[in-house]
Amino acid sequence: MMRRAFFSARTTYTDWLISPRLLIFGFVFMFEFTYFIKPMNDLTQRLNTPINIFEPFSAMANDRYALPLIVLGFMVLISDFPRLNDFATFSLFRTGRTAWLMGQAMFLLMAGVTYIGFILGSSMLFVMNNAYFLNAWSLVQKTLNLGTEQARTLTGLYPFARMDNSVLRQARPFEAVLHGILLILLFIVAVGCVQLLFALLQKKIISVFVNLSAVAAGLILLIVDIKVKWLFPISNAVFGWHYDGTFNETNMPITASYIYFGAVIGVMLLLLWRITKRCSFHITGGTE
């Protein structure tokens, strides 16, 4: 069964790689270059000191404006997932329902790793001339967080280049980037599972509303700052939000967020398995 599931995942992934929707990668790169990469390169020259090569990605992964756009970009990239056309339906019956579902889950993981890998890799590539590869934050970030007049001026000029103190104080770069990758990956896999669920129910458009509403509600509750925010995926997907930026306090244990995503994705996969077992794929054809 695993072999058939992998074959199904590979086929879906190959079709995805040649899809015109991969142009979204270009728009994502333009966003990260304009708001994170270029400002950090400018700061290295202005302050005459290099940055850590992981700082652009860590800044994006812990920014309340960047993360929703990253998730939105992935939603666009998989907007035709799953492709339940006539060929896919024929392939499904040859593969088997359970193996097909496992293949779709594998595809979400593969697509998520590719997407995050692109963001991480491109951010590292375009700052490498002014960066170092060490497990220590740069003087640029320390300068931006001093609270001096110079720091306020630079933050005003480069608002997205400054990382929150909660990240700088609670983790070194290697740990911060690892948590950033894993949490965002779990988040977008959960988003993909929601889309797959409603696609099988022939209500794919509802999945867009559900995913966007969950992101918006989570951001609003984050601003209001009440405990209910931890019931939403986006609050659990940002490493820095688990800690206080001023005091050495933990708002939510990071392990709790991994358990949260594990439970959410596990429940979604169980629901998907039950629906896949009884779904009539003859009537879902053409919903791509």
Order of alpha helices (4+ residues) and beta strands (2+ residues): alpha-alpha-alpha-beta-alpha-alpha-alpha-alpha-beta-alpha-alpha-alpha-alpha-alpha-alpha-alpha
